Amino acid sequence: MRIHTCAPAVRRADISGIAYGFMASQALFAALEIGLFSHLAAGSRTVAELTGVSGVAPNRLRTLLNALVGLGLVVADGRRGYANAPASDRYLVRGAPGDFGEYFRLQIAQQIYPALLHLGSGLQGTGSAFGTFTDLLSRPYEARIFTSAQHAGSLTAARALAGRVPMGQARTLLDVGGGSGAFAITLCTRNPRLRATVLDFPAVTDVAREYRDAAGLANRIGLLGGDAMHTPWPPDQDIVLMSYLLSAIGDGEIDVALAKAYTCLRPGGLLVVHDFMLDDNEAGPALAALWFLQYVAYRSDGVSFSGRSLAARLVDAGFAASESEALIPEITKVILARKAAA
């Protein structure tokens, strides 16, 4: 099923495609877990060859392969066996330039999918997948899965965002809820004079340190462990970046975060907000709306917002805000908000 903003459903098949969508996602997750797409990176392989490298029995492996062929992720070549579809080769092979598979395998399969089993109780206000993000990300094992997955999933967006941010003479950047530091690393790599601080939970910054050091940026990216809602933010920043932060916090906390950003920015400083955002008429996109919905499984005070409604809150916080622009089509948008010069 291809998810986008759809016309009203008119057939039972339209509903069935949604109801059975979890089967397709589980087929993808299972293939990623056994490294199937990576095993096919060098070209077509038979079931017997794939059994040899994956350890999965031929009958079960063929059943998975048939499902993946039906989904368009694998191609049956009619001679030797099976090969990756073009998109699978590009995005699902470990180590490929566009590798997105680890994000799906780790965060979506191991954290988001199980959490959504609690959506019903979250909607009713009778329970949640876990206490809070603070609770989840205070556990080193969960923090590593979450942060490693986010790193894999954020690099492409970080490169796209780096081309959108007007750096000017900026020297300092605070990345709030910066996770692995993917955005800070990308921006510092592109802008040699820039120094950044990543603020996130301590178990997250422990993982971020590994990515930062591997990028050779230990002397330019500082790590600040804490809860962004309670930890003081470093002052006199040229740029504050919030990527996927506002969607993950409660309605009242959004205003707290915007006020803290305004306070810590120097006059004329820039707030960059990258997040899930609905269209201004709030009729989609479907993927952005679904990402907002998954937060209902975690917390009772989360809200969805459009680019227009978020821009209005930015203005209320004292910023001059731009119109939102799409960054990841159908999923995320960017708003640039400037603090008035002195």
C-alpha positions as CSV (number, residue, x, y, z in Angstrom):
1,M,0.0,0.0,0.0
2,R,1.4,3.4,-0.9
3,I,0.4,5.9,1.8
4,H,-0.5,9.5,0.7
5,T,-3.4,11.8,1.2
6,C,-6.2,9.9,-0.4
7,A,-9.6,10.5,-1.9
8,P,-12.4,9.1,0.3
9,A,-12.5,5.3,0.3
10,V,-15.3,3.9,-1.9
11,R,-14.4,0.1,-2.0
12,R,-14.0,-2.6,0.5
13,A,-10.5,-3.1,-1.0
14,D,-9.6,0.4,0.0
15,I,-10.2,-0.5,3.6
16,S,-8.6,-3.9,3.3
17,G,-5.4,-2.3,2.0
18,I,-5.2,-0.4,5.3
19,A,-6.3,-3.3,7.5
20,Y,-3.7,-5.6,6.1
21,G,-0.9,-3.1,5.9
22,F,0.7,-4.5,9.0
23,M,1.5,-7.7,7.2
24,A,3.5,-5.9,4.6
25,S,5.5,-4.0,7.2
26,Q,6.2,-7.2,9.1
27,A,7.5,-8.8,5.9
28,L,9.8,-5.8,5.4
29,F,11.0,-6.0,9.0
30,A,11.7,-9.7,8.8
31,A,13.7,-9.4,5.6
32,L,15.8,-6.6,7.2
33,E,16.4,-8.7,10.3
34,I,18.0,-11.5,8.3
35,G,19.9,-9.1,6.1
36,L,18.1,-10.3,2.9
37,F,18.5,-7.2,0.9
38,S,22.2,-7.0,1.7
39,H,22.5,-10.6,0.7
40,L,21.1,-9.7,-2.7
41,A,23.3,-6.6,-3.1
42,A,25.7,-8.4,-5.4
43,G,23.0,-9.7,-7.7
44,S,20.5,-12.4,-8.2
45,R,20.5,-15.5,-5.9
46,T,18.6,-18.7,-5.6
47,V,16.7,-19.8,-2.6
48,A,19.4,-22.4,-1.9
49,E,22.1,-19.7,-1.9
50,L,20.0,-17.4,0.3
51,T,19.4,-20.2,2.7
52,G,23.1,-20.8,3.0
53,V,23.8,-17.1,3.9
54,S,20.7,-16.4,6.0
55,G,20.2,-19.7,7.8
56,V,16.5,-19.7,7.1
57,A,14.9,-23.0,5.9
58,P,14.0,-23.0,2.1
59,N,10.3,-23.4,2.6
60,R,10.0,-20.5,5.0
61,L,12.4,-18.3,3.0
62,R,10.5,-18.9,-0.2
63,T,7.3,-17.9,1.5
64,L,8.9,-14.6,2.6
65,L,10.4,-14.0,-0.9
66,N,7.0,-14.5,-2.5
67,A,5.5,-11.9,-0.2
68,L,8.4,-9.5,-1.0
69,V,7.9,-10.0,-4.7
70,G,4.2,-9.2,-4.3
71,L,5.1,-6.0,-2.5
72,G,7.6,-5.0,-5.2
73,L,10.6,-5.1,-2.9
74,V,12.2,-8.2,-4.6
75,V,12.1,-9.3,-8.2
76,A,11.9,-12.9,-9.3
77,D,14.2,-13.0,-12.3
78,G,12.9,-16.3,-13.8
79,R,16.4,-17.8,-14.2
80,R,18.6,-17.9,-11.1
81,G,16.2,-16.8,-8.4
82,Y,15.6,-13.4,-6.8
83,A,17.1,-9.9,-7.0
84,N,16.5,-6.6,-5.2
85,A,14.1,-4.1,-6.7
86,P,15.8,-0.8,-7.6
87,A,14.6,1.0,-4.4
88,S,15.6,-1.9,-2.2
89,D,19.1,-1.8,-3.7
90,R,19.3,1.9,-3.0
91,Y,17.7,2.2,0.4
92,L,17.7,-1.3,2.1
93,V,21.2,-2.6,1.6
94,R,23.4,-2.0,4.7
95,G,26.1,0.5,4.0
96,A,24.5,1.8,0.8
97,P,24.7,5.6,0.3
98,G,20.9,5.8,0.8
99,D,20.7,3.1,3.5
100,F,17.4,3.6,5.4
101,G,17.0,0.0,6.4
102,E,18.5,0.3,9.9
103,Y,16.0,3.0,10.7
104,F,13.1,0.7,9.7
105,R,14.7,-2.4,11.4
106,L,15.5,-0.7,14.7
107,Q,13.2,2.2,15.5
108,I,10.1,1.3,13.5
109,A,10.2,-2.4,14.0
110,Q,11.4,-2.6,17.5
111,Q,10.0,0.5,19.1
112,I,7.3,2.3,17.1
113,Y,5.4,-0.8,16.0
114,P,5.1,-2.4,19.4
115,A,4.2,1.0,21.0
116,L,1.3,1.4,18.6
117,L,-0.3,-1.7,20.1
118,H,-1.2,0.7,22.9
119,L,-2.9,3.3,20.6
120,G,-6.4,2.3,21.7
121,S,-5.7,2.8,25.4
122,G,-3.7,5.9,24.6
123,L,-6.7,7.3,22.7
124,Q,-9.0,6.5,25.6
125,G,-6.6,7.9,28.1
126,T,-6.4,4.7,30.0
127,G,-2.8,3.7,29.4
128,S,0.3,4.3,27.3
129,A,3.1,2.4,25.6
130,F,5.6,3.7,28.2
131,G,5.7,6.4,30.9
132,T,7.4,9.2,29.0
133,F,10.2,9.7,26.5
134,T,12.4,10.5,29.5
135,D,11.6,7.1,30.8
136,L,12.3,5.4,27.5
137,L,15.4,7.2,26.7
138,S,16.9,6.9,30.2
139,R,17.4,3.2,29.5
140,P,20.7,2.7,27.7
141,Y,19.6,-0.2,25.6
142,E,16.5,1.6,24.3
143,A,18.4,4.9,23.9
144,R,20.9,3.2,21.7
145,I,18.3,1.6,19.5
146,F,16.4,4.9,19.2
147,T,19.5,7.0,18.6
148,S,21.1,4.7,16.1
149,A,17.9,4.4,14.2
150,Q,17.4,8.1,14.2
151,H,20.9,8.6,12.9
152,A,20.2,6.3,9.9
153,G,16.9,8.0,9.3
154,S,18.1,11.6,9.7
155,L,21.1,11.9,7.5
156,T,19.2,12.5,4.3
157,A,17.0,15.1,5.9
158,A,20.0,16.7,7.5
159,R,21.7,17.1,4.2
160,A,18.6,18.6,2.7
161,L,18.1,21.0,5.7
162,A,21.7,22.1,5.5
163,G,21.0,23.5,2.1
164,R,18.0,25.5,3.4
165,V,19.4,27.2,6.5
166,P,20.8,30.7,5.8
167,M,24.0,30.4,7.9
168,G,25.3,34.0,7.3
169,Q,27.9,34.7,9.9
170,A,26.6,32.1,12.3
171,R,29.2,30.7,14.7
172,T,27.1,28.9,17.3
173,L,24.2,26.4,17.0
174,L,22.2,24.7,19.7
175,D,20.5,21.4,18.5
176,V,17.7,20.8,21.0
177,G,16.7,17.1,21.2
178,G,19.5,16.6,18.7
179,G,19.7,12.8,19.1
180,S,22.7,11.3,17.4
181,G,23.9,14.7,16.3
182,A,23.2,13.9,12.6
183,F,22.0,17.5,12.0
184,A,24.8,19.1,14.0
185,I,27.4,16.9,12.3
186,T,26.1,17.7,8.8
187,L,25.9,21.5,9.5
188,C,29.3,21.7,11.1
189,T,30.8,19.6,8.2
190,R,29.4,22.0,5.7
191,N,30.2,25.2,7.7
192,P,33.8,25.0,9.1
193,R,33.4,28.0,11.3
194,L,30.4,26.7,13.1
195,R,30.4,25.2,16.6
196,A,27.4,23.3,17.9
197,T,26.0,21.9,21.1
198,V,23.6,18.9,21.1
199,L,21.2,18.8,24.0
200,D,19.5,15.5,24.7
201,F,19.0,12.9,27.4
202,P,22.3,11.6,28.9
203,A,21.9,8.1,27.5
204,V,21.3,9.6,24.1
205,T,24.4,11.9,24.2
206,D,26.4,8.8,25.2
207,V,25.6,7.4,21.8
208,A,25.9,10.8,20.0
209,R,29.5,11.0,21.3
210,E,30.4,8.0,19.2
211,Y,29.0,9.5,16.0
212,R,30.6,12.9,16.8
213,D,34.0,11.4,17.4
214,A,33.8,9.2,14.3
215,A,33.1,12.4,12.3
216,G,36.2,14.0,13.8
217,L,34.2,16.8,15.3
218,A,34.9,16.4,19.0
219,N,36.5,19.8,19.2
220,R,33.5,21.5,17.5
221,I,30.4,19.7,18.9
222,G,29.7,19.8,22.6
223,L,27.2,17.4,24.2
224,L,24.9,18.5,27.0
225,G,23.0,15.7,28.7
226,G,19.6,16.7,30.2
227,D,15.9,17.1,29.7
228,A,15.3,20.0,27.3
229,M,12.3,21.1,29.2
230,H,14.2,21.5,32.5
231,T,17.9,21.8,31.6
232,P,19.1,25.4,31.1
233,W,19.9,26.2,27.4
234,P,23.3,27.7,26.6
235,P,22.8,31.5,25.9
236,D,23.9,33.7,23.0
237,Q,23.2,31.2,20.2
238,D,23.2,32.3,16.6
239,I,20.9,29.4,15.6
240,V,18.6,27.1,17.6
241,L,17.5,23.9,15.8
242,M,14.5,21.9,16.8
243,S,14.1,18.8,14.7
244,Y,11.3,16.4,15.6
245,L,11.1,18.0,19.0
246,L,7.8,19.9,19.1
247,S,5.8,16.9,17.9
248,A,7.2,14.7,20.7
249,I,6.3,17.0,23.6
250,G,3.0,18.1,25.1
251,D,0.9,21.1,24.1
252,G,2.0,23.3,27.0
253,E,5.6,22.3,26.6
254,I,5.6,23.6,23.0
255,D,5.3,27.2,24.4
256,V,8.0,26.5,26.9
257,A,10.4,25.3,24.2
258,L,9.7,28.3,22.0
259,A,10.2,30.7,25.0
260,K,13.5,29.0,25.9
261,A,14.6,29.3,22.2
262,Y,13.8,33.0,22.1
263,T,15.7,33.6,25.4
264,C,18.8,31.8,24.4
265,L,19.1,33.3,20.9
266,R,21.1,36.4,20.4
267,P,19.2,39.4,18.8
268,G,18.7,38.6,15.2
269,G,19.2,34.9,15.8
270,L,17.4,32.2,13.9
271,L,15.2,29.4,15.1
272,V,14.9,26.5,12.7
273,V,11.9,24.1,13.2
274,H,11.9,20.9,11.3
275,D,9.0,18.5,12.1
276,F,6.0,16.7,11.0
277,M,3.4,19.3,9.9
278,L,0.0,19.0,8.4
279,D,-1.1,21.1,5.4
280,D,-2.7,24.4,6.4
281,N,-6.2,22.9,5.8
282,E,-5.2,20.0,8.0
283,A,-6.5,17.5,5.4
284,G,-3.2,15.7,5.2
285,P,-0.6,14.6,4.2
286,A,-1.6,11.2,5.5
287,L,1.9,10.2,6.6
288,A,2.4,13.4,8.7
289,A,-1.0,12.8,10.3
290,L,-0.1,9.2,11.1
291,W,3.2,10.3,12.7
292,F,1.3,12.7,14.9
293,L,-1.2,9.8,15.7
294,Q,1.5,7.5,16.9
295,Y,2.4,9.9,19.7
296,V,-1.1,9.3,21.2
297,A,0.2,5.9,22.2
298,Y,2.8,7.6,24.3
299,R,1.3,10.6,25.9
300,S,-2.1,12.2,26.6
301,D,-1.1,15.9,26.0
302,G,0.4,15.6,22.5
303,V,-1.1,17.6,19.7
304,S,-0.9,17.8,15.9
305,F,-0.2,21.1,14.1
306,S,-0.1,22.6,10.7
307,G,2.6,24.9,9.3
308,R,0.1,27.8,9.7
309,S,-0.9,27.0,13.3
310,L,2.8,26.5,14.3
311,A,3.8,29.8,12.7
312,A,1.1,31.5,14.7
313,R,2.6,30.2,17.9
314,L,6.0,31.3,16.8
315,V,4.7,34.8,16.3
316,D,3.1,34.7,19.7
317,A,6.5,33.8,21.1
318,G,8.0,36.9,19.6
319,F,9.4,35.5,16.3
320,A,9.0,36.6,12.7
321,A,8.2,33.3,11.1
322,S,8.4,32.2,7.5
323,E,5.8,30.1,5.7
324,S,6.4,26.4,6.1
325,E,8.2,24.5,3.3
326,A,8.3,20.8,2.7
327,L,11.6,19.1,3.5
328,I,10.7,15.4,3.4
329,P,7.7,15.3,0.9
330,E,4.4,14.3,2.5
331,I,6.0,14.0,6.0
332,T,8.0,17.0,7.3
333,K,8.3,20.7,6.8
334,V,10.6,23.5,7.9
335,I,9.8,26.9,9.3
336,L,12.5,29.6,9.8
337,A,11.8,32.0,12.6
338,R,13.9,35.1,13.3
339,K,14.3,36.9,16.6
340,A,14.2,40.7,16.2
341,A,17.5,42.4,16.1
342,A,18.3,44.7,19.0
